Amino acid sequence: MRAGAGSLRLYYHPLASFCWKVLIALYENDTAFEPVVIDLFDPNSAARLRAVWSMMKFPVLRDDGRGHTVAESTIVIDYLDTHERGPVRFIPADVDLAWQARMWDRFFDAYIHEQMQRIVGDALRPADAKDPTGVGQARDQLRQSYDFLETRMAGRKWVVGDGFTLADCAAAPALFYANIVEPFAGSHRALTDYLARLMRRPSFARVLEEAEPSFVMFPLEPKPSRVVPEFTG
Ligand SMILES: N[C@@H](CCC(=O)N[C@@H](CS)C(=O)NCC(=O)O)C(=O)O
């Protein structure tokens, strides 16, 4: 494991999809960090997160060496790319690939990840507070995004350029959970092959292996699975 210049602590939960995005980046470059697993239902554990980031959202990276608290998954990965640089560059050095990596990161967060979260979040609401309209809109957005991505990923290994970037870190958790709540493996070949490639990537395979004991906590059926999807259309 590469020793970081500072001492890094990551506040996260092993089932939380935005935390996976940052774990992938940390594992890609074998970056040393102290894991702090947060259970929001445990007041003592929640207090640990509140002490560093009172917004109570994770992931949060605390860099004691440099005295920084870094929130928002995209910004954490950007920070790692600057201060804990390893062989994998999440923001490519080429300026045009750099903005493309940032653009596709935004795409995956806004049009896949957050839509998937709306559907999962609705499953956690009480029966008298469901939002079928919002869930329907999220499903429509996901399907539109799948069609768009199918074109983008045809003939491509990773989202931007030839290498694994920030955009792929964002894509992995978003597509993994999206394929559960609004499956695409029966309709979108290039997208399914891309998700399979992501799941075989050692960094993401490790995240999934570590998360597997928590898969039972997922509030919808089917539960998440490490079985790599195949196109069935
Ligand atoms: N935009 C934020 C989203 C973070 C987020 O939604 N995290 C979820 C876990 S995946 C969370 O903190 N959930 C706890 C809560 O909302 O109470 C990021 O990219 O880091």
The ligand as a Tripos MOL2 file, in Angstrom:
@<TRIPOS>MOLECULE
LIG
   20    19     1     0     0
SMALL
NO_CHARGES

@<TRIPOS>ATOM
      1 N1        -23.2270   14.6550   -3.7670 N.3       1 LIG1
      2 C1        -22.7570   13.8520   -2.6720 C.3       1 LIG1
      3 C2        -23.8220   12.8010   -2.3380 C.3       1 LIG1
      4 C3        -23.5020   12.0580   -1.0650 C.3       1 LIG1
      5 C4        -24.6530   11.1750   -0.6180 C.2       1 LIG1
      6 O1        -25.8040   11.2960   -1.0680 O.2       1 LIG1
      7 N2        -24.3090   10.2610    0.2810 N.am      1 LIG1
      8 C5        -25.3130    9.3990    0.8560 C.3       1 LIG1
      9 C6        -24.7980    7.9710    0.8800 C.3       1 LIG1
     10 S1        -24.5990    7.3030   -0.7720 S.3       1 LIG1
     11 C7        -25.5620    9.8150    2.2870 C.2       1 LIG1
     12 O2        -24.7570   10.4970    2.8770 O.2       1 LIG1
     13 N3        -26.6830    9.3900    2.8480 N.am      1 LIG1
     14 C8        -26.9940    9.6770    4.2020 C.3       1 LIG1
     15 C9        -28.1860   10.5630    4.3630 C.2       1 LIG1
     16 O3        -28.6290   11.1470    3.3630 O.co2     1 LIG1
     17 O4        -28.6760   10.6620    5.4870 O.co2     1 LIG1
     18 C10       -21.4180   13.1870   -3.0660 C.2       1 LIG1
     19 O5        -21.1180   13.1050   -4.2670 O.co2     1 LIG1
     20 O6        -20.6460   12.8370   -2.1780 O.co2     1 LIG1
@<TRIPOS>BOND
     1     1     2 1
     2     2     3 1
     3     2    18 1
     4     3     4 1
     5     4     5 1
     6     5     6 2
     7     5     7 1
     8     7     8 1
     9     8     9 1
    10     8    11 1
    11     9    10 1
    12    11    12 2
    13    11    13 1
    14    13    14 1
    15    14    15 1
    16    15    16 2
    17    15    17 1
    18    18    19 2
    19    18    20 1
@<TRIPOS>SUBSTRUCTURE
     1 LIG1         1 GROUP 0 **** ****
